[in-house]
């Protein structure tokens, strides 16, 4: 049996979880834009127009190259995060809870 240092094991586990979160977010984004184009979009016809990458911080790690789909007309806005949001809302919530609990700055 190979001995893997605990720090190395933690890095492997964190990378695996981050990759899984990235895959699931990208799947949700692809399904969301398909639904948007086929049913929700009103007005001039639009179609898929590739992806753009963004960095997104989650409680499970930082995703450096999240592939966000876009439509040709630029109307699609995902519901998973705001247009310029770069991190999940957990950090802000944690700070508010700590402040409520009496922790000072």
SVG drawing of the C-alpha trace seen along z (x, -y; Angstrom):
<svg xmlns="http://www.w3.org/2000/svg" viewBox="-42 -46 46 48">
<polyline fill="none" stroke="black" stroke-width="0.4" points="0.0,0.0 1.3,-3.4 1.6,-6.0 0.2,-9.3 0.9,-12.4 -2.2,-13.9 -1.6,-17.3 -1.3,-15.7 -4.5,-13.6 -6.4,-16.8 -5.2,-18.5 -6.4,-15.6 -9.7,-15.5 -10.2,-19.3 -9.3,-19.2 -11.7,-16.3 -14.6,-18.1 -13.8,-21.4 -13.8,-19.6 -17.1,-17.9 -18.7,-21.2 -17.4,-22.7 -18.9,-19.9 -22.3,-20.2 -22.4,-24.0 -21.5,-23.8 -24.2,-21.1 -26.8,-23.4 -25.6,-26.3 -25.9,-24.3 -29.4,-23.1 -30.4,-26.6 -29.5,-28.2 -31.1,-25.3 -34.3,-25.9 -34.0,-29.7 -33.6,-29.5 -36.3,-26.9 -39.0,-28.4 -38.3,-31.6 -36.7,-33.9 -39.2,-36.4 -38.3,-38.6 -35.8,-38.1 -34.5,-34.6 -31.2,-33.8 -28.9,-30.8 -25.9,-29.5 -22.7,-31.4 -20.0,-29.4 -18.8,-30.1 -16.8,-32.5 -14.7,-31.6 -14.8,-33.1 -13.3,-32.5 -15.8,-31.6 -15.1,-31.0 -17.2,-28.4 -17.0,-27.1 -15.4,-24.0 -12.6,-25.8 -11.9,-28.2 -13.0,-27.3 -10.6,-29.1 -12.2,-28.3 -15.9,-27.9 -17.4,-27.7 -20.5,-30.0 -22.6,-29.7 -23.8,-32.7 -26.3,-33.4 -25.7,-35.3 -27.8,-38.3 -26.4,-38.6 -29.7,-38.3 -29.1,-35.2 -28.4,-35.9 -28.0,-32.9 -29.9,-32.6 -27.0,-30.8 -25.1,-34.0 -25.3,-37.7 -23.4,-39.1 -20.3,-40.3 -20.5,-38.0 -17.2,-36.2 -18.0,-34.2 -20.7,-32.3 -22.7,-34.1 -21.6,-31.9 -18.8,-34.3 -21.1,-37.3 -23.6,-35.1 -20.8,-33.8 -19.7,-37.4 -23.2,-38.5 -23.7,-35.5 -20.4,-36.1 -21.4,-39.8 -24.8,-38.8 -23.0,-36.4 -21.0,-39.3 -17.7,-38.9 -16.2,-42.3 -14.2,-43.3"/>
</svg>
